[in-house]
Amino acid sequence: MKEDVEKILDWENTSPKLVEIPFKPARVILQDFTGVPAVVDLAAMRDAIKRLGGDANKINPLVPVDLVIDHSVQVDVARSENALQANMQYEFDRNKERFAFLKWGSTAFKNMLVVPPGSGIVHQVNLEYLGRVVFNSDGILYPDSLVGTDSHTTMIDGLGVAGWGVGGIEAEATMLGQPMSMVLPGVVGFKLSGKLRTGVTATDLVLTITQMLRKHGVVGKFVEFYGQGMSALSLADRATIANMSPEYGATMGFFPVDHVTLQYLRLTGREESKVKMIEAYLRANKMFIDYNEPQTDKTYSSYLELDLDTVEPSLSGPKRPHDRVSLKNMKADWQACLDNKVGFKGFAIPKEAQNAVSKFSYKGTPAELKHGDVVIAAITSCTNTSNPSVMLGAGLVAKKAYELGLEVKPWIKTSLAPGSGVVTKYLHKSGLHKYLDLQGFSLVGYGCTTCIGNSGEIDESVADAITEKDIVAAAVLSGNRNFEGRVHPLTRANYLASPPLVVAYALAGTVNIDFEKEPVGVGKDGKQVFLRDIWPSSEEISKVVESSVLPEMFRSTYESITKGNAMWNELHAPAGALYSWDPKSTYVHDPPFFKSMTLEPPGAHGVRDAYCLLNFGDSITTDHISPAGNIHKDSPAAKYLMERGVERKDFNSYGSRRGNDEVMARGTFANIRIVNKFLKGEVGPKTIHVPSGEKLYVYDAAMKYKDSGLDTIILAGAEYGSGSSRDWAAKGPYLQGVKAVIAKSFERIHRSNLVGMGIIPLCFKPGQDADSLGLTGYERYTIDLPSDIKAIIPGQDIQVTTDNGKSFTCTLRFDTQVELTYFEHGGILQYVLRQLI
């Protein structure tokens, strides 16, 4: 509408006023962990609309939907030339039911493209193939834009395509034609100058930028990169930076289209006529940046600047992606982490236990583990495997090390999981694949693996050695997430690093090393080998990239991508517009969200005399709330599966079972590293049921409240819901009976997801939190909200009172009028469904 356009044009004045605008993206992108529950919801909505007298065919995507199956591959087999085929077979055996369901969805719903498993990681496939940059719809040209059900959808911003992650609930509504309601964001200008020094990688750069932007504070904002330093960054480098937008907190990190973008489109096999059309359209609409022309100063909400020459080799960890550590300080930082109290930078290992040695036998060979020893080393994730420079750099490190006689210890679980088949082709062309193989980095699959928690089991002898002496074992991975309990339950320390550094740490076998002063190992001639002896120069890497990465590799890879593979093509899928639910299925289950829905909305409501289910501190992530990885053998979800005849070896992961609400409700707050103040220092997925005083699994306590007709709320600190854009982190609490979350602050996507499920988000006033207000969580809470939705204003003050006489004011975090409408309807999908009827 005209007034919305005028608000955007006048953003300098309107943005600080938090004005609301609608946004309709050109398309939606999904991966299978989020795609399955999205298609489940669409199928359930068809059932509901039919029950309520409407037309089931109205439930169809109105914009193109690209769904890439990439999250199901697990590293069951590693360090084997047969790993790829073996893991793919395991993937199909475990996930056949999910895959058949998605195959049904691809024919039951219009506008839905499903990219079969084994093709690559969604964001890399999006960057290299699916990204249009400019749409041509029957002769009408318009910019490509998208939202996706994975927070790293932002990777496409490196290609000059505006895109960001949203919850599955919001994406489903967008598919069905509902405009996204958003507050017009501020825009941070990030100026780049200079160029990276030799040996410094794009990973080092993104970890530096992540730390800077977290410190600056960019939650809910756009970041735009500009400056002469842009010309020194390849498109792959830009995509690496854009990918980690969620880690630095921004809605997106945007790189406008320029000559580098056009070169990349040609490199990746896009047709020349399309590249010319894109350039002409963007130039005509003043959306193309030409650094050969004089640049005019742009106006931003705030400014940052980085000289690329100052970036140094880095890692991030051991528990958060924005806790950057320079490589030269790594050993000192590690030793400080052992000493520090338990927290994001601490393990509280007593001095007398810091030199503990756990001896074990690995396949008949004597071995030992110490604190900081590496047990998982993974070249994984779209963040880095989309970048030929760091991938070929890793190959060069492996080659130089092998030639000098260094080898990775056999008990370290090493793996290579690229985001597309192109990577394999250029590694083979360069001849470096064989050296990665020789160092144990065998190809295990194309998809999200270790970074999402699909690292598979480590050898039993290694696991026993860790638990026997309570060793703080380490994982080093080229991913974007290292939250507690995510990578593997037994790796308490998890570090993000570039692929070449992953190889280096695997060779060293420990993170407790100063690479400047200590050798990586001893070579075959008996001489010490240092990191500098095996580290390639930027010139070496550029030479290999230039000779090994060719357009034909991209064309041949993506020509066959939608044709699938034999296993996919032979998979039988049901037919028909309505899905036939199998009540015995533990993967795909008819959800309860629309079962009792009526044509009339339930209206606004407050909360009365609610108990506190959980009392959290800062930085509770969506991995804490709804883990994606292992299902612990003693958990409520495990009990549910075993009662239905599922053996432990077939549990699969929480992520793979997101199509089943019964499993996911039990998996909510099931992270084994979650810290709940009720437990007074004890770590784990339990809480206190206040009326009885019992210590129970969170799910069991929640059901006890729910069965008694009692509402619950959650108390939390800052950055509640940071991390992945998973809607189950809102759906799960909803099914557990949570009515409100009171936090110091929320991450953007999670707050939207709570709103989408009808859960009330409230923020403590600045300077206040549960502790400063003297709240213990043992109180009962009443939240006064008017029953008339028209009497509620976005962002207004709300009074919260407790049964022991305390009273405090919170800010209501329904940020727009549209969000209040969703609340009135009991959620965004209920609202959309009523509109369609």
KARA-V676495 format. One record per residue. OMEGA is omega in radians with two decimals (* if undefined). BURIAL is I if it has 24 or more other C-alpha atoms within 12 Angstrom, else O. Layout:
OMEGA_BURIAL ; OMEGA_BURIAL
//
This chain:
-3.05_O ; -3.09_O ; 3.09_O ; 3.10_O ; -3.14_O ; 3.08_O ; -3.11_I ; 3.13_I ; -3.12_O ; -2.95_O ; 3.14_I ; -3.13_O ; -3.05_O ; -3.08_O ; 3.13_I ; -3.12_O ; 3.11_O ; -3.13_I ; -3.07_I ; 3.05_I ; 3.02_I ; 3.13_I ; 3.08_I ; 3.12_I ; -3.12_I ; -3.12_I ; 3.12_I ; 3.10_I ; -3.09_I ; 2.85_I ; -2.92_I ; 3.10_I ; 3.10_I ; -3.13_I ; 3.13_I ; 3.12_I ; 3.09_I ; 3.14_I ; 3.04_I ; -3.14_I ; 3.12_I ; 3.12_I ; 3.13_I ; 3.10_I ; 3.07_I ; 3.10_I ; -3.07_I ; -3.11_I ; 3.08_I ; 3.13_I ; -3.09_O ; 3.02_O ; 3.14_O ; -3.09_O ; -3.10_O ; -3.12_I ; 3.05_I ; 3.09_I ; 3.12_I ; 3.10_I ; 3.12_I ; 3.07_I ; 3.11_I ; 3.10_I ; 3.07_I ; -3.12_I ; -3.10_I ; 3.13_I ; -3.02_I ; -3.01_I ; -2.97_I ; -3.08_I ; -3.13_I ; -3.10_I ; 3.07_I ; -3.13_I ; 3.11_I ; 3.08_I ; -3.13_I ; 3.11_I ; 3.11_O ; -3.04_O ; -3.08_I ; -3.09_I ; -3.13_I ; -3.13_O ; 3.11_I ; 3.10_I ; 3.07_I ; -3.13_I ; -3.14_I ; 3.13_I ; -3.09_O ; -2.92_I ; -3.08_I ; -3.10_I ; 3.11_I ; -3.10_I ; 3.11_I ; 3.12_I ; 3.13_I ; 3.09_I ; 3.03_I ; -3.11_I ; -3.11_I ; 3.10_I ; -3.10_O ; -3.10_I ; 3.09_I ; 3.01_I ; -3.08_O ; 3.06_I ; 3.08_I ; 3.08_I ; -2.98_I ; 3.09_I ; -3.13_I ; -3.08_I ; -3.11_I ; -3.13_I ; -3.00_I ; -3.03_I ; 3.09_I ; 3.06_I ; 3.10_I ; -3.11_I ; -2.99_I ; -2.99_I ; -2.99_I ; -3.07_I ; -3.10_I ; -3.03_I ; 3.01_I ; 3.09_I ; 2.98_I ; -3.10_O ; -3.13_O ; 3.09_O ; 3.08_O ; -3.14_O ; 3.06_O ; -3.06_I ; 2.97_I ; 3.04_I ; -3.09_I ; 2.85_I ; -3.11_I ; -3.09_I ; 3.04_I ; -3.02_I ; -3.12_I ; 2.95_I ; -3.11_I ; 3.12_I ; -3.10_I ; 3.08_I ; 3.08_I ; 3.12_I ; -3.12_I ; 3.10_I ; -3.12_I ; 3.14_I ; 3.11_I ; -3.09_I ; 3.03_I ; 3.05_I ; 3.13_I ; -3.12_I ; -3.13_I ; 3.13_I ; 3.13_I ; 3.11_I ; 3.12_I ; 3.09_I ; -3.05_I ; 3.01_I ; -3.14_I ; 3.09_I ; 3.05_I ; 3.07_I ; -3.12_I ; 3.04_I ; 3.14_I ; -2.99_I ; 2.90_I ; -3.13_I ; 3.13_I ; 3.08_I ; -3.11_I ; -3.06_I ; 3.12_I ; 3.09_I ; 3.10_O ; 3.10_O ; -3.12_I ; 3.07_I ; 3.13_O ; -3.13_O ; 3.11_I ; -3.02_I ; 3.06_I ; 3.10_I ; 3.09_I ; -3.14_I ; -3.08_I ; 3.11_I ; 3.08_I ; 3.13_I ; 3.13_I ; 3.13_I ; -3.13_I ; -3.07_I ; 3.04_I ; -3.14_I ; -3.12_O ; -3.13_O ; -3.06_I ; 3.14_I ; 3.13_I ; -3.10_I ; 2.95_I ; 2.99_I ; 3.07_I ; 3.14_I ; -3.12_I ; 3.08_I ; -3.06_I ; 3.10_I ; -3.14_I ; -3.08_I ; 3.14_I ; -3.10_I ; 3.04_I ; 3.09_I ; 3.13_I ; 3.07_I ; 3.13_I ; -3.13_I ; 3.08_I ; -3.14_I ; -3.14_I ; -3.11_I ; -3.02_I ; 3.05_I ; 3.13_I ; -3.12_I ; 3.06_I ; 2.93_I ; -3.08_I ; 3.02_I ; 3.00_I ; 3.02_I ; -2.85_I ; 3.05_I ; -3.14_I ; -3.14_I ; 3.06_I ; -3.11_I ; 3.12_I ; 3.10_I ; -3.12_I ; 3.09_I ; -3.12_O ; 3.11_I ; 3.10_I ; -3.14_I ; -3.07_I ; 2.96_I ; 3.05_I ; -3.10_I ; -3.10_O ; 3.14_O ; 3.12_O ; 3.12_O ; 3.12_I ; 3.10_O ; 3.14_I ; -3.13_I ; -3.11_I ; -3.12_O ; -3.07_I ; 3.07_I ; -3.11_O ; -3.11_O ; 3.08_O ; 3.13_O ; 3.14_O ; 3.13_I ; 3.11_I ; -3.07_I ; 3.03_O ; 3.13_O ; 3.11_O ; -3.10_O ; 3.08_O ; 3.12_O ; 3.11_O ; 3.13_O ; 3.11_O ; 3.12_I ; 3.08_I ; -2.99_O ; 2.98_I ; 3.13_I ; 3.10_I ; 2.98_I ; -3.06_I ; 3.14_I ; -3.10_O ; -3.10_O ; -3.14_I ; 3.13_I ; -2.98_I ; 2.91_I ; 2.99_I ; 3.12_I ; 0.21_I ; -3.04_I ; -3.12_I ; -3.09_I ; -3.13_I ; 3.07_I ; -3.08_I ; 3.06_I ; 3.08_I ; -3.07_I ; -3.09_I ; 3.14_O ; -2.96_I ; -3.09_I ; 3.14_I ; 3.14_O ; 3.13_I ; -3.10_I ; 3.05_I ; 3.12_I ; 3.09_I ; -3.10_I ; -2.98_O ; 3.07_O ; -3.09_O ; -3.12_O ; -3.09_I ; 3.13_I ; -3.12_I ; 3.12_I ; 3.10_I ; 3.07_O ; -3.13_I ; -3.11_O ; -3.07_O ; -3.12_O ; -3.03_O ; 3.11_I ; -3.11_O ; 3.10_I ; 3.10_I ; -3.10_I ; 3.12_O ; 3.10_I ; 3.11_O ; -3.14_O ; 3.08_O ; -3.13_O ; 3.10_O ; -3.12_O ; 3.10_O ; 3.10_I ; 3.05_I ; 3.06_I ; 3.12_I ; 3.11_I ; -3.09_I ; 3.07_I ; 3.05_I ; 3.04_I ; -2.98_I ; 2.93_I ; -2.91_I ; 2.93_I ; 3.09_I ; -3.08_I ; -3.04_I ; -3.08_I ; 3.05_I ; -3.01_I ; -3.10_I ; -3.09_I ; -3.09_I ; 3.12_I ; 3.10_I ; 3.03_I ; 3.10_I ; 3.10_I ; 3.12_I ; 3.08_I ; 3.13_I ; -3.12_I ; -3.11_I ; -3.14_I ; -3.12_I ; -3.12_I ; 3.10_O ; 3.07_I ; 3.10_I ; 3.08_I ; 3.10_I ; 3.11_I ; -3.00_I ; -3.10_I ; 3.06_I ; -3.13_I ; -3.12_I ; 3.14_I ; 3.05_I ; -3.12_I ; -3.10_I ; -3.13_I ; 3.03_I ; -3.14_I ; 3.12_I ; -3.10_I ; 3.13_I ; -3.10_I ; -3.12_I ; 3.02_I ; 3.09_I ; 3.13_I ; -3.13_O ; -3.07_I ; -3.08_O ; -3.11_I ; -3.06_I ; 3.14_I ; 3.01_I ; 3.08_I ; -3.10_I ; 3.10_I ; 3.07_I ; -3.13_I ; 3.13_I ; 3.10_I ; -3.10_I ; -3.12_I ; 3.07_I ; -3.13_I ; 3.10_I ; -3.14_I ; -3.03_I ; -3.08_I ; -3.14_I ; -3.12_I ; 3.13_I ; -3.09_I ; -3.11_I ; -3.12_I ; 2.93_I ; -3.08_I ; -3.06_I ; -3.14_O ; 3.10_I ; 3.13_I ; 3.13_I ; 3.13_O ; 3.12_I ; -3.06_I ; -3.08_I ; -3.12_O ; -3.14_I ; -3.11_I ; 3.00_I ; -3.11_I ; -3.03_I ; 2.92_I ; 3.03_I ; -3.04_I ; -3.14_I ; -3.08_I ; -3.13_I ; -3.10_I ; 3.13_I ; -3.13_I ; -3.11_I ; 3.05_I ; -3.05_I ; -3.03_I ; 3.10_I ; -3.11_I ; -3.05_I ; 3.06_I ; -3.13_I ; 3.10_I ; -3.10_I ; -3.07_I ; 3.03_I ; -3.10_I ; 3.08_I ; 3.10_I ; 3.09_I ; 3.11_I ; 3.06_I ; 3.11_I ; -3.12_I ; 3.14_I ; 3.06_I ; 3.11_I ; 3.14_I ; 3.11_I ; -3.13_I ; 3.00_I ; -3.14_I ; -3.07_I ; 3.03_I ; -3.02_I ; 3.14_I ; -3.04_O ; -3.05_O ; -3.13_O ; 3.01_I ; 3.13_I ; 3.12_I ; -3.08_O ; -3.08_O ; 3.10_O ; 3.13_O ; -3.14_O ; 3.10_O ; 3.11_O ; -3.12_I ; -3.13_I ; -3.12_I ; -3.14_O ; -3.07_I ; -3.08_I ; -3.12_I ; 3.04_I ; 3.10_I ; -3.13_O ; 3.09_O ; -3.10_O ; -3.12_I ; -3.13_I ; -3.14_O ; 3.12_I ; -3.08_I ; -3.07_O ; -2.98_O ; -3.07_I ; -2.98_I ; -3.12_I ; -3.10_I ; 3.12_O ; 3.13_I ; -3.11_I ; -3.09_I ; 3.13_O ; -3.01_I ; 3.03_I ; -3.06_O ; -2.96_O ; -3.11_I ; 3.07_I ; 3.09_O ; 3.11_I ; -3.03_O ; -3.10_O ; 3.13_O ; -3.07_I ; 3.13_O ; -3.08_O ; 3.12_I ; 3.10_O ; 3.11_O ; 3.13_O ; 3.08_O ; -3.10_O ; 3.12_I ; -3.10_I ; 3.09_I ; -3.08_O ; 3.06_O ; -3.07_O ; -3.14_O ; -3.08_O ; 3.05_I ; 3.10_I ; -3.07_I ; -3.04_I ; 3.11_I ; -3.02_I ; -3.05_I ; -2.92_O ; -3.07_I ; -3.03_I ; -3.06_O ; -3.08_O ; 3.09_I ; 3.13_O ; -3.14_I ; 3.11_O ; -3.09_I ; 3.13_O ; 3.13_I ; -3.14_I ; 3.02_I ; 3.12_I ; -3.08_I ; 3.04_I ; -3.13_I ; 3.02_I ; 3.07_I ; 3.14_I ; -3.09_I ; 3.14_I ; -3.00_I ; 2.95_I ; -3.08_I ; 2.95_I ; 2.96_I ; -3.04_I ; 3.06_I ; 3.01_I ; 3.04_I ; -3.04_I ; -3.10_I ; -3.08_I ; 3.14_I ; -2.97_I ; -3.00_I ; 2.99_I ; -3.06_I ; -3.01_I ; -3.11_I ; -3.03_O ; 3.06_I ; 3.12_I ; 3.11_I ; 3.12_I ; 3.13_I ; -3.11_I ; -3.12_I ; 3.09_O ; 3.14_O ; 3.01_O ; 3.12_O ; 3.12_O ; -3.06_O ; -3.12_O ; -3.12_O ; 3.14_I ; -3.02_I ; -3.09_I ; 3.04_I ; -3.12_I ; -3.10_I ; -3.09_I ; -3.14_I ; 3.04_I ; -3.13_I ; -3.08_I ; -3.12_I ; 3.10_I ; -3.02_I ; 3.05_I ; 3.12_I ; 3.13_I ; -3.14_I ; -3.04_I ; -3.11_I ; 3.14_I ; -3.05_I ; 3.14_I ; -3.09_I ; -3.12_I ; -3.08_I ; -3.05_I ; 3.10_I ; -3.02_I ; 3.01_I ; 3.05_O ; 3.10_O ; -3.11_O ; 3.09_I ; -2.97_I ; 3.12_I ; 3.12_I ; 3.08_I ; 3.01_I ; -2.92_I ; -3.10_I ; -3.08_O ; -3.07_O ; -3.11_O ; 2.98_O ; -3.03_I ; 2.90_I ; -3.07_I ; -3.14_I ; -3.10_I ; 3.10_I ; -3.14_I ; 3.14_I ; 3.12_I ; 3.06_I ; -3.06_I ; 3.13_I ; 3.12_O ; 3.14_O ; -3.09_O ; 3.08_I ; 3.06_I ; 3.03_I ; 3.08_I ; 2.99_I ; -3.09_I ; 3.13_I ; -3.10_I ; 3.07_I ; 3.11_I ; 3.12_I ; 3.09_I ; 3.12_I ; -3.01_I ; -3.09_I ; -3.02_I ; -3.09_I ; 3.12_I ; 3.04_I ; 2.99_I ; 3.11_I ; -3.11_I ; 3.07_I ; 3.09_I ; -3.13_I ; 3.08_I ; 3.07_I ; 3.13_I ; -3.09_I ; -3.10_I ; 3.00_I ; 3.11_I ; -3.04_I ; 3.03_I ; 3.07_I ; -3.14_I ; 2.88_I ; -2.97_I ; -3.00_I ; -3.09_I ; 3.09_I ; 3.11_I ; 3.12_I ; 3.10_I ; 3.10_I ; -3.12_I ; 3.12_I ; 3.09_I ; 3.08_I ; -3.05_I ; 3.05_I ; 3.13_I ; 3.08_I ; 2.97_I ; 3.06_I ; -3.13_I ; 3.14_O ; -3.14_O ; 2.96_O ; -3.08_I ; -3.10_I ; -3.09_O ; 3.12_O ; 3.11_O ; -3.14_O ; -3.13_I ; -3.04_I ; 3.13_I ; 3.13_I ; 2.95_I ; -2.92_I ; 3.05_I ; -3.14_I ; -3.07_I ; 3.04_I ; 3.08_I ; 3.10_O ; 3.10_O ; -3.07_O ; -3.11_I ; -3.14_O ; -3.13_O ; -3.13_I ; 3.09_O ; 3.08_I ; -3.10_I ; 3.06_I ; -3.14_O ; 3.14_I ; 3.07_I ; 3.13_I ; 3.12_I ; -3.08_I ; 3.09_O ; 2.98_O ; 3.11_O ; 3.11_O ; 3.14_O ; -3.07_I ; 3.09_I ; 3.03_I ; 3.11_I ; -3.06_I ; 2.76_I ; -2.93_I ; -3.13_I ; 3.10_I ; 3.13_I ; 3.12_I ; 3.07_I ; 3.09_I ; 3.09_I ; -3.14_I ; 3.13_I ; -3.10_I ; -3.11_I ; 3.12_I ; -3.05_I ; -3.11_I ; 3.06_I ; 3.10_I ; -3.12_I ; -3.12_I ; 3.12_I ; 3.12_I ; -3.13_O ; 3.10_I ; *_I
//
